[in-house]
Amino acid sequence: MDTRDKAYQWIDEHKDEMVSLWKEMVTIDSGIGVRDGGMAMGNLCAGILEELGFSIRRVSYEKCGDTIIGERGNMTKPFTILMGHMDTVFFKGEPEKRPFTIKDGKAYGPGVLDMKGGVTILLSTLKALHEAGFEDFPCKVILDADEEPAHVFSNAPEVIQKEAEGAKCAFNFETGFTDHSLVVQRKGCWRFFIETFGRGCHVGNDPENGRSAILEMAHKIIEIEKLTDYSKQYNVNVGTIEGGTVANAAPAYCKVECDFRYTHPEDLPVLRRKVDEVCSRQYVPDTTTKVSDSVGFATMTRLPGNLELLKIAQEVAEESGFPKPEARLCGGGSDAAYTTAMGVPTLCAVGVEGARNHTVEEWADVDSLFRRAKQMAGILLKVNGSK
């Protein structure tokens, strides 16, 4: 029996153990801003990595869990990065409302797909290769704790880029797709606020002196939404709005948050100019407008090496009888942006397959947990010189 077969056999024999780890992770409340849950996830993952011979470093933050960095092997040589995030998009208390459950081959619970299933695959793949006798390859694991709010609590993007120096390839265990595709490119995400300032008044006694910030914003919302251009693969969404005080007073203030998705890094300055042009126009006399950045993700660049890694994944699938993964351009951002920014070939969305992430209907295909772990074991063996 060769090394790959041994790794596959370990996965087949330890399915219950993998599901148990998955359940443990989903049960940990590591939602947005839940620092103690983020720390618990980090401690769990670090403990498993230490058992597998990894040395652990941590980058700590005040408002989220630690970024965990595990290293094994000669890190002066080109190394492989396995990465992911340990937080979920939900808020405190969600695991109690929706505990981990399995029904009809699907697992449910907050973060079951995005991306605690992926972290389970990452750690289980390393366990399988360890038990198969293959662990003598330089490997770095990076797990952060505030990816979902776009790292508002940390400097994880800078950490990832620094840690990626010297890497030969990277795999991000983000949400997998039910068509079995793997992500070789992701759109960037620019989020920004628009604020309009008007002049309040009593609309019964003094309507002529009012300057409606909401009316000014309404004009701008329509123009901002018109900037969507699917032929250029970018789109904008005005997602939130607030303003005004009572119905009988002209609103002196209005604020919206917008989300602009774009495909190429050079698109961003063009889009900024377009937004500035819209916001420089005045529709209601005596109103003013301010634009400011919120948070966002850089693009995951489609490097030639990404396609080479996809080819390896396809070879493993063909040899193992798995569905053939095709290339995908994904609209959602991920930390793969920061490894490709360093020129490191990266495959993303190698995690468990499912759908409806970021909603209470989120689900993951249980069988894919085991198949994707086998696929990653096969990929790592090929990437690191074993047959």
C-alpha positions as CSV (number, residue, x, y, z in Angstrom):
1,M,0.0,0.0,0.0
2,D,1.5,3.3,-1.0
3,T,1.5,6.5,1.1
4,R,-1.6,8.0,-0.6
5,D,-3.6,4.8,0.0
6,K,-2.5,4.8,3.6
7,A,-3.7,8.3,4.1
8,Y,-7.0,7.5,2.4
9,Q,-7.4,4.5,4.6
10,W,-6.8,6.6,7.7
11,I,-9.6,9.0,6.6
12,D,-12.0,6.1,6.0
13,E,-11.2,4.7,9.4
14,H,-11.6,8.0,11.3
15,K,-14.7,9.5,9.9
16,D,-16.4,9.6,13.3
17,E,-13.3,11.3,14.7
18,M,-13.4,14.0,11.9
19,V,-17.1,14.6,12.5
20,S,-16.5,14.9,16.2
21,L,-13.8,17.5,15.7
22,W,-16.2,19.4,13.3
23,K,-18.9,19.4,15.9
24,E,-16.6,20.6,18.6
25,M,-15.5,23.5,16.4
26,V,-19.1,24.5,15.4
27,T,-20.1,24.3,19.1
28,I,-17.4,26.9,20.0
29,D,-18.9,30.3,19.7
30,S,-16.4,32.3,17.7
31,G,-18.7,34.7,16.0
32,I,-17.8,38.3,15.2
33,G,-16.3,40.1,18.2
34,V,-16.5,37.0,20.4
35,R,-12.9,37.0,21.6
36,D,-13.1,34.1,24.1
37,G,-14.5,31.9,21.4
38,G,-11.8,32.9,19.0
39,M,-9.2,32.1,21.6
40,A,-10.8,28.7,22.3
41,M,-10.7,27.9,18.6
42,G,-7.1,28.9,18.4
43,N,-6.1,26.8,21.4
44,L,-7.9,23.8,20.0
45,C,-6.2,24.1,16.6
46,A,-2.8,24.9,18.1
47,G,-3.0,21.8,20.4
48,I,-3.7,19.5,17.4
49,L,-0.8,21.1,15.4
50,E,1.6,20.6,18.3
51,E,0.7,17.0,18.5
52,L,1.7,16.7,14.9
53,G,5.1,18.2,15.5
54,F,4.4,21.9,14.6
55,S,5.9,24.7,16.6
56,I,3.4,27.5,17.3
57,R,3.7,31.2,17.2
58,R,0.8,33.6,18.0
59,V,-0.1,37.2,17.1
60,S,-2.4,38.5,19.7
61,Y,-5.1,41.2,19.5
62,E,-7.3,43.0,22.0
63,K,-10.7,42.4,20.3
64,C,-10.4,39.0,18.6
65,G,-8.6,35.7,19.0
66,D,-5.0,35.1,18.2
67,T,-3.7,34.5,14.7
68,I,-2.1,31.0,14.9
69,I,1.0,30.2,12.9
70,G,2.3,26.7,13.0
71,E,5.5,25.6,11.3
72,R,7.1,22.2,10.7
73,G,10.1,21.2,8.7
74,N,13.0,23.2,7.3
75,M,11.4,26.6,6.8
76,T,14.5,27.9,4.9
77,K,13.3,25.9,2.0
78,P,10.2,26.7,-0.2
79,F,7.3,25.7,2.0
80,T,3.6,24.9,1.6
81,I,1.0,27.1,3.3
82,L,-2.3,25.7,4.6
83,M,-4.6,28.5,5.7
84,G,-8.0,29.4,6.9
85,H,-10.1,31.4,9.4
86,M,-11.6,30.3,12.7
87,D,-14.4,32.8,13.1
88,T,-18.0,32.8,11.8
89,V,-20.1,35.6,10.3
90,F,-22.7,35.3,13.2
91,F,-22.9,37.0,16.5
92,K,-22.6,35.8,20.1
93,G,-25.1,33.1,21.1
94,E,-25.7,31.6,17.6
95,P,-24.4,28.0,18.4
96,E,-26.9,27.7,21.2
97,K,-29.7,28.7,18.9
98,R,-28.6,26.4,16.1
99,P,-26.4,23.5,17.4
100,F,-24.5,21.2,15.1
101,T,-26.8,18.7,13.5
102,I,-26.7,16.2,10.7
103,K,-29.8,15.3,8.7
104,D,-30.0,13.4,5.4
105,G,-26.3,13.7,4.7
106,K,-26.1,17.4,5.4
107,A,-24.5,19.1,8.4
108,Y,-26.0,22.3,9.8
109,G,-24.9,24.9,12.3
110,P,-23.1,28.3,12.4
111,G,-19.9,28.1,10.4
112,V,-20.4,24.5,9.5
113,L,-19.5,25.4,5.9
114,D,-17.8,28.7,6.4
115,M,-15.4,27.6,7.4
116,K,-15.1,25.2,10.3
117,G,-15.6,22.3,8.0
118,G,-12.5,23.6,6.1
119,V,-10.4,23.8,9.2
120,T,-11.5,20.3,10.1
121,I,-10.2,19.1,6.7
122,L,-7.0,21.0,7.1
123,L,-6.1,19.4,10.4
124,S,-7.5,16.0,9.4
125,T,-5.4,15.9,6.2
126,L,-2.2,16.6,8.2
127,K,-3.2,13.8,10.6
128,A,-3.8,11.4,7.8
129,L,-0.4,12.2,6.2
130,H,1.3,11.9,9.6
131,E,-0.2,8.5,10.2
132,A,0.8,7.4,6.6
133,G,4.4,8.3,7.4
134,F,4.5,11.5,5.2
135,E,5.3,14.6,7.2
136,D,8.8,15.5,6.2
137,F,7.9,18.5,4.1
138,P,8.2,22.2,5.0
139,C,4.7,23.3,6.0
140,K,3.2,26.5,7.5
141,V,-0.3,26.7,8.8
142,I,-1.9,30.2,9.2
143,L,-5.3,30.5,11.0
144,D,-6.8,33.9,11.8
145,A,-9.8,34.9,13.9
146,D,-11.5,37.9,12.3
147,E,-11.7,37.2,8.6
148,E,-15.5,37.6,8.4
149,P,-15.5,41.3,9.4
150,A,-12.6,41.8,6.9
151,H,-10.0,42.0,9.7
152,V,-11.3,45.1,11.4
153,F,-9.8,43.8,14.7
154,S,-6.4,42.8,13.4
155,N,-3.6,43.3,11.0
156,A,-3.9,39.7,9.6
157,P,-3.5,40.7,6.0
158,E,-0.1,42.1,6.7
159,V,0.8,39.1,8.8
160,I,-0.3,36.7,6.1
161,Q,1.8,38.6,3.5
162,K,4.8,38.5,5.7
163,E,4.4,34.9,6.5
164,A,4.0,34.0,2.8
165,E,7.6,35.1,2.0
166,G,9.4,32.1,0.7
167,A,6.3,29.9,0.1
168,K,6.0,27.8,-3.0
169,C,2.3,27.4,-2.9
170,A,-0.8,27.9,-0.7
171,F,-4.2,26.3,-0.1
172,N,-7.0,28.2,1.5
173,F,-9.7,25.9,3.1
174,E,-12.5,28.3,2.4
175,T,-16.1,27.3,1.5
176,G,-16.3,24.6,-1.2
177,F,-18.9,24.5,-3.9
178,T,-21.4,21.8,-4.8
179,D,-20.2,21.7,-8.4
180,H,-16.7,20.6,-7.0
181,S,-15.0,23.7,-8.5
182,L,-11.9,25.2,-7.0
183,V,-11.3,29.0,-6.9
184,V,-8.3,30.3,-8.9
185,Q,-9.4,34.0,-8.8
186,R,-11.5,36.2,-6.5
187,K,-13.0,39.6,-6.9
188,G,-11.9,42.4,-4.7
189,C,-14.3,44.1,-2.3
190,W,-14.2,47.9,-1.6
191,R,-16.7,49.0,1.1
192,F,-17.3,52.6,1.7
193,F,-19.6,55.1,3.4
194,I,-21.4,58.0,1.9
195,E,-22.7,60.7,4.2
196,T,-25.0,63.6,3.2
197,F,-25.5,66.7,5.3
198,G,-28.5,68.9,5.0
199,R,-30.5,71.3,7.2
200,G,-33.2,70.3,9.6
201,C,-36.5,72.2,10.0
202,H,-40.1,71.7,11.1
203,V,-41.9,70.6,8.0
204,G,-45.1,72.2,9.1
205,N,-43.9,75.5,10.4
206,D,-40.8,76.2,8.3
207,P,-40.6,73.8,5.3
208,E,-38.8,76.2,3.0
209,N,-35.7,76.3,5.1
210,G,-35.3,72.5,5.2
211,R,-32.6,70.7,3.1
212,S,-33.2,67.0,3.0
213,A,-30.1,64.9,3.4
214,I,-32.3,61.8,2.6
215,L,-33.5,63.3,-0.7
216,E,-29.9,64.2,-1.6
217,M,-28.9,60.6,-0.8
218,A,-31.8,59.1,-2.8
219,H,-30.4,60.7,-5.9
220,K,-26.9,59.5,-5.2
221,I,-28.1,55.9,-4.4
222,I,-29.7,55.7,-7.9
223,E,-26.5,56.9,-9.6
224,I,-24.2,54.7,-7.5
225,E,-26.3,51.6,-8.3
226,K,-26.0,52.5,-12.0
227,L,-22.2,52.0,-11.8
228,T,-22.8,48.2,-11.9
229,D,-21.4,46.8,-15.2
230,Y,-21.5,43.1,-15.5
231,S,-19.7,43.2,-18.8
232,K,-16.6,44.5,-16.8
233,Q,-17.3,42.0,-14.0
234,Y,-17.9,44.6,-11.3
235,N,-21.0,45.4,-9.3
236,V,-22.1,47.8,-6.5
237,N,-24.6,47.4,-3.8
238,V,-26.0,50.1,-1.5
239,G,-26.5,47.8,1.5
240,T,-27.5,49.9,4.5
241,I,-29.1,53.2,5.1
242,E,-29.8,55.4,8.1
243,G,-31.0,59.0,8.6
244,G,-33.6,61.3,9.8
245,T,-35.2,61.6,13.3
246,V,-39.0,62.1,13.0
247,A,-41.5,62.3,10.1
248,N,-42.2,66.0,10.7
249,A,-38.6,67.2,10.6
250,A,-36.5,67.6,7.5
251,P,-33.6,65.1,7.8
252,A,-30.3,66.8,8.3
253,Y,-28.2,63.7,8.0
254,C,-28.1,60.4,6.0
255,K,-25.6,57.6,5.7
256,V,-25.3,54.6,3.5
257,E,-22.7,51.8,3.3
258,C,-21.8,50.4,-0.1
259,D,-20.1,47.3,-1.3
260,F,-18.2,47.4,-4.7
261,R,-16.9,44.1,-6.2
262,Y,-14.3,44.3,-8.9
263,T,-12.1,41.8,-10.7
264,H,-8.7,43.5,-11.4
265,P,-6.6,45.6,-9.1
266,E,-6.5,48.4,-11.7
267,D,-10.3,48.6,-11.6
268,L,-10.3,50.1,-8.1
269,P,-8.9,53.6,-8.8
270,V,-11.3,53.8,-11.8
271,L,-14.3,52.9,-9.5
272,R,-13.1,55.4,-6.9
273,R,-13.2,58.2,-9.5
274,K,-16.7,57.2,-10.6
275,V,-18.0,57.2,-7.0
276,D,-16.3,60.6,-6.4
277,E,-17.9,62.0,-9.5
278,V,-21.4,60.9,-8.3
279,C,-20.8,62.3,-4.9
280,S,-19.5,65.6,-6.1
281,R,-22.9,66.4,-7.8
282,Q,-25.4,68.3,-5.7
283,Y,-29.1,67.6,-6.2
284,V,-30.5,69.4,-3.2
285,P,-29.2,73.0,-2.7
286,D,-27.0,73.7,0.3
287,T,-26.3,70.0,1.0
288,T,-22.8,68.5,1.3
289,T,-21.5,65.0,0.8
290,K,-18.6,63.0,2.3
291,V,-17.1,59.6,1.2
292,S,-15.0,57.5,3.4
293,D,-13.6,53.9,3.3
294,S,-15.0,51.2,5.5
295,V,-13.3,47.8,5.1
296,G,-12.6,45.4,2.2
297,F,-10.6,42.7,0.6
298,A,-8.0,42.9,-2.2
299,T,-8.4,40.7,-5.3
300,M,-7.1,37.2,-5.4
301,T,-5.0,37.4,-8.6
302,R,-5.3,34.7,-11.2
303,L,-1.6,33.6,-11.2
304,P,-0.4,31.1,-13.8
305,G,0.7,29.0,-10.8
306,N,-2.9,28.8,-9.5
307,L,-3.8,27.0,-12.7
308,E,-0.9,24.6,-12.2
309,L,-2.2,23.7,-8.8
310,L,-5.6,23.2,-10.3
311,K,-4.1,20.8,-12.8
312,I,-2.6,18.8,-9.9
313,A,-6.0,18.7,-8.2
314,Q,-7.5,17.4,-11.4
315,E,-4.9,14.7,-11.7
316,V,-5.6,13.6,-8.1
317,A,-9.3,13.5,-8.8
318,E,-8.9,11.5,-12.0
319,E,-6.6,9.0,-10.3
320,S,-8.8,8.7,-7.2
321,G,-12.2,8.6,-8.9
322,F,-13.3,11.9,-7.5
323,P,-15.3,14.5,-9.4
324,K,-13.1,16.7,-11.6
325,P,-12.8,20.2,-10.2
326,E,-13.0,23.1,-12.7
327,A,-11.7,26.6,-12.3
328,R,-13.9,29.2,-10.7
329,L,-13.9,33.0,-10.5
330,C,-15.6,33.9,-7.2
331,G,-17.2,37.1,-6.2
332,G,-16.6,36.7,-2.5
333,G,-13.3,37.9,-1.0
334,S,-10.9,35.7,1.0
335,D,-7.4,35.7,2.6
336,A,-6.1,34.1,-0.6
337,A,-5.8,37.6,-1.8
338,Y,-2.8,38.1,0.4
339,T,-0.8,35.1,-0.6
340,T,-1.3,35.8,-4.3
341,A,-0.3,39.4,-3.6
342,M,3.1,37.9,-2.7
343,G,3.2,36.0,-5.9
344,V,2.5,32.7,-4.2
345,P,0.4,30.3,-6.4
346,T,-2.8,29.6,-4.4
347,L,-5.9,27.4,-4.6
348,C,-8.9,28.6,-2.7
349,A,-12.2,27.0,-1.6
350,V,-10.6,23.6,-1.0
351,G,-12.9,23.2,2.1
352,V,-16.1,21.2,2.7
353,E,-18.7,21.6,0.0
354,G,-22.1,23.2,0.6
355,A,-24.3,26.2,0.2
356,R,-26.1,29.1,1.8
357,N,-23.1,30.3,3.9
358,H,-23.7,33.6,5.8
359,T,-27.3,32.6,6.4
360,V,-29.2,30.5,8.9
361,E,-29.8,27.9,6.2
362,E,-26.0,27.2,5.8
363,W,-25.3,23.6,5.2
364,A,-22.4,21.3,4.3
365,D,-22.2,18.0,2.5
366,V,-20.9,15.4,5.0
367,D,-19.4,13.0,2.5
368,S,-17.4,15.9,0.9
369,L,-15.6,16.3,4.3
370,F,-13.9,13.0,3.7
371,R,-13.5,13.2,0.0
372,R,-11.9,16.7,0.2
373,A,-9.5,15.6,2.9
374,K,-8.4,12.7,0.6
375,Q,-8.1,15.1,-2.3
376,M,-5.9,17.4,-0.3
377,A,-3.8,14.6,0.9
378,G,-3.2,13.6,-2.7
379,I,-2.4,17.1,-3.7
380,L,0.1,17.6,-0.9
381,L,1.8,14.4,-1.8
382,K,2.2,15.5,-5.4
383,V,3.2,19.0,-4.6
384,N,5.9,17.8,-2.2
385,G,7.4,15.2,-4.4
386,S,5.8,11.9,-3.4
387,K,4.0,9.6,-5.7
